[in-house]
Amino acid sequence: MILVSYDIKDDKKRSRFSKFLKQYGRRLQYSVFEIKNSERVLQNILVEVKYRYKNEFDANDSVLIVVLCEACKKKIKRYGYLVNEEEDILFFG
């Protein structure tokens, strides 16, 4: 799992960055995205951030990308509506 958290002051830049992240995962909170982990997805995100967004960021902006290992994912505790999002649910008809 990859967690991406950002604090971008400019509304236009923040909106573009948010739309970019929506391609890969889902929003957990206003400026936090959860992305299913794969090496290809991680590399796509890192390359895109480095070459498309990094030069646009200023001293007020920050982006944090955290890659969680399988053991770490088991230690995550979810509360509120996220409790239902913890595991994929399969329905058999």
VOFIMAR-626854 format. One record per atom (N, C-alpha, C): residue number from 0; residue in three letters; atom name; x, y, z. Coordinates in Angstrom, 3 decimals. Layout:
% VOFIMAR-626854
    i   aa  at      east     north        up
  NUM  Ala  CA         X         Y         Z
...
***
This chain:
% VOFIMAR-626854
    i   aa  at      east     north        up
    0  Met   N     0.844    -1.166     0.000
    0  Met  CA     0.000     0.000     0.000
    0  Met   C     0.891     1.230     0.000
    1  Ile   N     0.465     2.238    -0.730
    1  Ile  CA     1.157     3.516    -0.785
    1  Ile   C     0.214     4.570    -0.225
    2  Leu   N     0.703     5.384     0.695
    2  Leu  CA    -0.055     6.525     1.190
    2  Leu   C     0.606     7.782     0.658
    3  Val   N    -0.205     8.667     0.096
    3  Val  CA     0.302     9.943    -0.386
    3  Val   C    -0.467    11.037     0.327
    4  Ser   N     0.280    11.874     1.008
    4  Ser  CA    -0.292    13.007     1.718
    4  Ser   C     0.321    14.276     1.136
    5  Tyr   N    -0.490    15.303     0.993
    5  Tyr  CA     0.039    16.528     0.408
    5  Tyr   C    -0.583    17.756     1.062
    6  Asp   N     0.161    18.825     1.040
    6  Asp  CA    -0.290    20.128     1.498
    6  Asp   C     0.203    21.126     0.466
    7  Ile   N    -0.692    21.515    -0.416
    7  Ile  CA    -0.339    22.405    -1.519
    7  Ile   C    -1.198    23.656    -1.399
    8  Lys   N    -0.558    24.787    -1.259
    8  Lys  CA    -1.258    26.036    -0.974
    8  Lys   C    -2.125    26.519    -2.141
    9  Asp   N    -1.605    26.475    -3.343
    9  Asp  CA    -2.309    26.981    -4.512
    9  Asp   C    -3.454    26.057    -4.907
   10  Asp   N    -4.660    26.590    -5.005
   10  Asp  CA    -5.852    25.783    -5.296
   10  Asp   C    -5.749    25.051    -6.629
   11  Lys   N    -5.271    25.741    -7.642
   11  Lys  CA    -5.176    25.149    -8.977
   11  Lys   C    -4.183    23.982    -8.997
   12  Lys   N    -3.006    24.176    -8.400
   12  Lys  CA    -2.000    23.101    -8.327
   12  Lys   C    -2.521    21.928    -7.504
   13  Arg   N    -3.181    22.247    -6.373
   13  Arg  CA    -3.705    21.201    -5.496
   13  Arg   C    -4.773    20.382    -6.216
   14  Ser   N    -5.610    21.033    -6.968
   14  Ser  CA    -6.668    20.340    -7.712
   14  Ser   C    -6.077    19.420    -8.781
   15  Arg   N    -5.077    19.907    -9.509
   15  Arg  CA    -4.427    19.071   -10.536
   15  Arg   C    -3.745    17.867    -9.916
   16  Phe   N    -3.077    18.071    -8.774
   16  Phe  CA    -2.376    16.975    -8.112
   16  Phe   C    -3.380    15.942    -7.589
   17  Ser   N    -4.477    16.398    -7.060
   17  Ser  CA    -5.521    15.505    -6.570
   17  Ser   C    -6.107    14.659    -7.707
   18  Lys   N    -6.371    15.275    -8.838
   18  Lys  CA    -6.893    14.543    -9.998
   18  Lys   C    -5.888    13.506   -10.486
   19  Phe   N    -4.612    13.858   -10.445
   19  Phe  CA    -3.559    12.920   -10.813
   19  Phe   C    -3.593    11.690    -9.900
   20  Leu   N    -3.690    11.901    -8.588
   20  Leu  CA    -3.701    10.776    -7.643
   20  Leu   C    -4.948     9.908    -7.764
   21  Lys   N    -6.065    10.509    -8.149
   21  Lys  CA    -7.313     9.740    -8.317
   21  Lys   C    -7.183     8.663    -9.384
   22  Gln   N    -6.245     8.823   -10.302
   22  Gln  CA    -6.015     7.810   -11.330
   22  Gln   C    -5.503     6.508   -10.729
   23  Tyr   N    -4.867     6.605    -9.571
   23  Tyr  CA    -4.185     5.455    -8.991
   23  Tyr   C    -4.834     4.898    -7.733
   24  Gly   N    -5.586     5.710    -7.031
   24  Gly  CA    -6.131     5.234    -5.764
   24  Gly   C    -7.361     5.998    -5.344
   25  Arg   N    -7.624     5.921    -4.048
   25  Arg  CA    -8.833     6.566    -3.535
   25  Arg   C    -8.473     7.498    -2.389
   26  Arg   N    -9.307     8.496    -2.244
   26  Arg  CA    -9.100     9.501    -1.219
   26  Arg   C    -9.535     8.950     0.139
   27  Leu   N    -8.646     9.020     1.128
   27  Leu  CA    -8.998     8.646     2.493
   27  Leu   C    -9.459     9.859     3.279
   28  Gln   N    -8.761    10.949     3.085
   28  Gln  CA    -9.107    12.229     3.681
   28  Gln   C    -8.878    13.281     2.616
   29  Tyr   N    -9.164    14.525     2.934
   29  Tyr  CA    -9.100    15.557     1.906
   29  Tyr   C    -7.776    15.568     1.158
   30  Ser   N    -6.669    15.416     1.851
   30  Ser  CA    -5.368    15.470     1.173
   30  Ser   C    -4.531    14.218     1.432
   31  Val   N    -5.209    13.085     1.567
   31  Val  CA    -4.526    11.802     1.769
   31  Val   C    -5.154    10.764     0.843
   32  Phe   N    -4.292    10.105     0.055
   32  Phe  CA    -4.751     9.056    -0.846
   32  Phe   C    -4.135     7.719    -0.459
   33  Glu   N    -4.911     6.652    -0.635
   33  Glu  CA    -4.438     5.278    -0.454
   33  Glu   C    -4.384     4.640    -1.834
   34  Ile   N    -3.246     4.021    -2.137
   34  Ile  CA    -3.040     3.442    -3.459
   34  Ile   C    -2.582     2.004    -3.288
   35  Lys   N    -3.207     1.098    -4.022
   35  Lys  CA    -2.778    -0.305    -3.987
   35  Lys   C    -1.361    -0.370    -4.516
   36  Asn   N    -0.532    -1.100    -3.814
   36  Asn  CA     0.896    -1.103    -4.107
   36  Asn   C     1.271    -2.077    -5.218
   37  Ser   N     2.037    -1.576    -6.132
   37  Ser  CA     2.742    -2.395    -7.111
   37  Ser   C     3.957    -1.576    -7.520
   38  Glu   N     5.008    -2.222    -7.875
   38  Glu  CA     6.235    -1.508    -8.239
   38  Glu   C     6.002    -0.591    -9.437
   39  Arg   N     5.202    -1.056   -10.392
   39  Arg  CA     4.910    -0.247   -11.584
   39  Arg   C     4.150     1.024   -11.215
   40  Val   N     3.140     0.892   -10.370
   40  Val  CA     2.357     2.059    -9.957
   40  Val   C     3.231     3.035    -9.183
   41  Leu   N     4.031     2.513    -8.269
   41  Leu  CA     4.914     3.376    -7.495
   41  Leu   C     5.863     4.139    -8.416
   42  Gln   N     6.475     3.460    -9.361
   42  Gln  CA     7.401     4.120   -10.286
   42  Gln   C     6.689     5.170   -11.130
   43  Asn   N     5.465     4.874   -11.579
   43  Asn  CA     4.686     5.855   -12.345
   43  Asn   C     4.454     7.125   -11.526
   44  Ile   N     4.076     6.951   -10.275
   44  Ile  CA     3.818     8.103    -9.411
   44  Ile   C     5.095     8.897    -9.172
   45  Leu   N     6.181     8.205    -8.830
   45  Leu  CA     7.431     8.898    -8.550
   45  Leu   C     7.954     9.666    -9.761
   46  Val   N     7.883     9.065   -10.927
   46  Val  CA     8.347     9.733   -12.150
   46  Val   C     7.477    10.944   -12.458
   47  Glu   N     6.177    10.775   -12.341
   47  Glu  CA     5.252    11.877   -12.630
   47  Glu   C     5.473    13.045   -11.666
   48  Val   N     5.619    12.744   -10.394
   48  Val  CA     5.855    13.799    -9.406
   48  Val   C     7.179    14.500    -9.690
   49  Lys   N     8.206    13.729    -9.961
   49  Lys  CA     9.535    14.306   -10.193
   49  Lys   C     9.566    15.205   -11.428
   50  Tyr   N     8.996    14.735   -12.531
   50  Tyr  CA     9.143    15.463   -13.784
   50  Tyr   C     7.997    16.419   -14.103
   51  Arg   N     6.836    16.207   -13.512
   51  Arg  CA     5.707    17.072   -13.852
   51  Arg   C     5.385    18.076   -12.753
   52  Tyr   N     5.480    17.656   -11.491
   52  Tyr  CA     5.015    18.501   -10.400
   52  Tyr   C     6.127    19.146    -9.571
   53  Lys   N     7.242    18.488    -9.405
   53  Lys  CA     8.294    18.951    -8.494
   53  Lys   C     8.712    20.396    -8.757
   54  Asn   N     8.882    20.762   -10.001
   54  Asn  CA     9.314    22.119   -10.335
   54  Asn   C     8.245    23.172   -10.047
   55  Glu   N     6.991    22.750    -9.928
   55  Glu  CA     5.907    23.679    -9.628
   55  Glu   C     5.750    23.935    -8.131
   56  Phe   N     6.260    23.015    -7.308
   56  Phe  CA     6.116    23.172    -5.865
   56  Phe   C     6.992    24.319    -5.377
   57  Asp   N     6.484    25.046    -4.394
   57  Asp  CA     7.294    26.088    -3.784
   57  Asp   C     7.521    25.758    -2.308
   58  Ala   N     8.079    26.690    -1.568
   58  Ala  CA     8.455    26.444    -0.172
   58  Ala   C     7.246    26.163     0.728
   59  Asn   N     6.047    26.510     0.283
   59  Asn  CA     4.836    26.276     1.077
   59  Asn   C     4.208    24.912     0.820
   60  Asp   N     4.661    24.205    -0.195
   60  Asp  CA     4.057    22.930    -0.594
   60  Asp   C     4.839    21.753    -0.029
   61  Ser   N     4.131    20.670     0.247
   61  Ser  CA     4.808    19.442     0.668
   61  Ser   C     4.017    18.236     0.186
   62  Val   N     4.748    17.199    -0.169
   62  Val  CA     4.159    15.923    -0.581
   62  Val   C     4.932    14.832     0.139
   63  Leu   N     4.201    13.912     0.750
   63  Leu  CA     4.810    12.790     1.453
   63  Leu   C     4.285    11.502     0.836
   64  Ile   N     5.195    10.646     0.371
   64  Ile  CA     4.832     9.360    -0.219
   64  Ile   C     5.403     8.277     0.681
   65  Val   N     4.529     7.432     1.225
   65  Val  CA     4.930     6.381     2.158
   65  Val   C     4.537     5.040     1.565
   66  Val   N     5.512     4.142     1.427
   66  Val  CA     5.259     2.793     0.934
   66  Val   C     5.261     1.868     2.146
   67  Leu   N     4.138     1.193     2.364
   67  Leu  CA     4.003     0.303     3.519
   67  Leu   C     4.223    -1.146     3.104
   68  Cys   N     5.008    -1.858     3.883
   68  Cys  CA     5.252    -3.279     3.621
   68  Cys   C     4.045    -4.097     4.103
   69  Glu   N     4.008    -5.365     3.733
   69  Glu  CA     2.889    -6.239     4.124
   69  Glu   C     2.740    -6.311     5.640
   70  Ala   N     3.844    -6.430     6.365
   70  Ala  CA     3.783    -6.513     7.830
   70  Ala   C     3.232    -5.219     8.425
   71  Cys   N     3.608    -4.094     7.839
   71  Cys  CA     3.129    -2.798     8.328
   71  Cys   C     1.633    -2.640     8.105
   72  Lys   N     1.146    -3.122     6.975
   72  Lys  CA    -0.277    -2.991     6.657
   72  Lys   C    -1.137    -3.701     7.688
   73  Lys   N    -0.632    -4.779     8.277
   73  Lys  CA    -1.394    -5.526     9.271
   73  Lys   C    -1.505    -4.777    10.588
   74  Lys   N    -0.678    -3.762    10.784
   74  Lys  CA    -0.695    -2.985    12.023
   74  Lys   C    -1.556    -1.729    11.917
   75  Ile   N    -2.120    -1.485    10.764
   75  Ile  CA    -2.945    -0.298    10.571
   75  Ile   C    -4.287    -0.504    11.261
   76  Lys   N    -4.728     0.471    12.011
   76  Lys  CA    -6.036     0.459    12.671
   76  Lys   C    -6.909     1.500    12.008
   77  Arg   N    -8.111     1.108    11.660
   77  Arg  CA    -9.039     2.017    10.996
   77  Arg   C   -10.260     2.218    11.876
   78  Tyr   N   -10.761     3.431    11.879
   78  Tyr  CA   -11.946     3.767    12.672
   78  Tyr   C   -12.891     4.582    11.803
   79  Gly   N   -14.115     4.702    12.235
   79  Gly  CA   -15.106     5.446    11.462
   79  Gly   C   -15.489     4.674    10.210
   80  Tyr   N   -15.806     5.388     9.157
   80  Tyr  CA   -16.242     4.722     7.932
   80  Tyr   C   -15.152     3.846     7.323
   81  Leu   N   -13.893     4.096     7.640
   81  Leu  CA   -12.797     3.310     7.070
   81  Leu   C   -12.758     1.876     7.591
   82  Val   N   -13.457     1.591     8.690
   82  Val  CA   -13.503     0.217     9.206
   82  Val   C   -14.017    -0.721     8.123
   83  Asn   N   -15.004    -0.283     7.372
   83  Asn  CA   -15.596    -1.101     6.315
   83  Asn   C   -14.714    -1.202     5.083
   84  Glu   N   -13.712    -0.369     4.995
   84  Glu  CA   -12.820    -0.348     3.841
   84  Glu   C   -11.573    -1.198     4.056
   85  Glu   N   -11.439    -1.806     5.234
   85  Glu  CA   -10.212    -2.506     5.585
   85  Glu   C    -9.935    -3.706     4.696
   86  Glu   N   -10.907    -4.450     4.359
   86  Glu  CA   -10.731    -5.641     3.540
   86  Glu   C   -11.663    -5.565     2.342
   87  Asp   N   -11.251    -6.181     1.259
   87  Asp  CA   -12.135    -6.297     0.109
   87  Asp   C   -13.248    -7.262     0.475
   88  Ile   N   -14.462    -6.906     0.097
   88  Ile  CA   -15.615    -7.742     0.400
   88  Ile   C   -16.063    -8.417    -0.886
   89  Leu   N   -16.234    -9.726    -0.830
   89  Leu  CA   -16.698   -10.487    -1.991
   89  Leu   C   -18.114   -10.983    -1.726
   90  Phe   N   -18.973   -10.832    -2.701
   90  Phe  CA   -20.339   -11.312    -2.593
   90  Phe   C   -20.538   -12.426    -3.608
   91  Phe   N   -21.140   -13.514    -3.173
   91  Phe  CA   -21.450   -14.629    -4.059
   91  Phe   C   -22.950   -14.740    -4.150
   92  Gly   N   -23.462   -14.784    -5.361
   92  Gly  CA   -24.905   -14.773    -5.548
   92  Gly   C   -25.511   -16.108    -5.778
***
